[in-house]
Amino acid sequence: MSRRVRRGGRRGFRPGHGRGEERTTRDKRRREPPTGSRQRAEAWAARLLTFSAGAVNAWGFLSLGGVFTSVVTANSALVGVGLGGADPTLGALAAVAVLCYVLGAAGAAWAAGHPRLGGRPGPAGFLLFELLLLWAVAGWWLAVDGHPPGPERTAMLGAAAAAMGCQNAGVRVAMGAQAPTAYLTGLLTGAVTDAVTARRVRWRVPVTMALLVLGASAATLLDRLLPAAAPLLPALLVTAAWATAYARAGARRPS
């Protein structure tokens, strides 16, 4: 009886069976960048994206019909203004912005939620979608010398809103809900609540808000001085953020 058990034990034991799992674990660790390095890269990417969000919203408001590209609360109210009969054209533009924002958010959430090589979700994928949309808008704007007809202007608004949907949803999936780059209402509310209830000041919040304001100011100045080149600013900023994220993803891969 004992011999059978021993034989069965020997037969069930496979030399080197655990080596494959160990090798897989080592490879996975090699692909993952150091935590501090990854956090620094994502922090810089988030700063660039926040600056860009201010630029896109300001330029969209000034040049694409008086609506925002990522402020869904304000745009939803403008849809109501249009439905109430005060300004149907403005309401229709706001509805286009909200719809395209939703489509962009859905696409970015899918891209950020399907990382390559089974690794951690990273920002490089959804940022590629966003920068392609922003460069398409910038190129289109330059092609018409900053004076697009009504339908083309609406299409540009939709593309810019989709780009902002890409950014907000992608950041939420890949970087976490604590790193918003354009949704500042919830960020400010959380900071005030923490300051009152937990006696904890989150200094990152005023920095984020300042970056967005500076981005809007820069886009406004560029729109006044070089209106044909204004959409280049957010496109360049998102490209820089993508390059930062892609460089970190490249460092993750073993040579």
ABEGO torsion letter per residue (X at the ends): XAAAAAAAAAAABBBGAAAAAAAAAAAAAAABBBAAAAAAAAAAAAAAAAAAAAAAAAAAAAAAGGBBAABAAAAAAAAAAAAAGABAAAAAAAAAAAAAAAAAAAAAAAAAABBBGGBBBBAAAAAAAAAAAAAAAAAAAAAAGGBBBAAAAAAAAAAAAAAAAAAAAAAAAAAEAABBAABAAAAAAAAAAAAAAAGBBBAAAAAAAAAAAAAAAAAAAAAAABAAAAAAAAAAAAAAAAAAAAAAAAAABBX
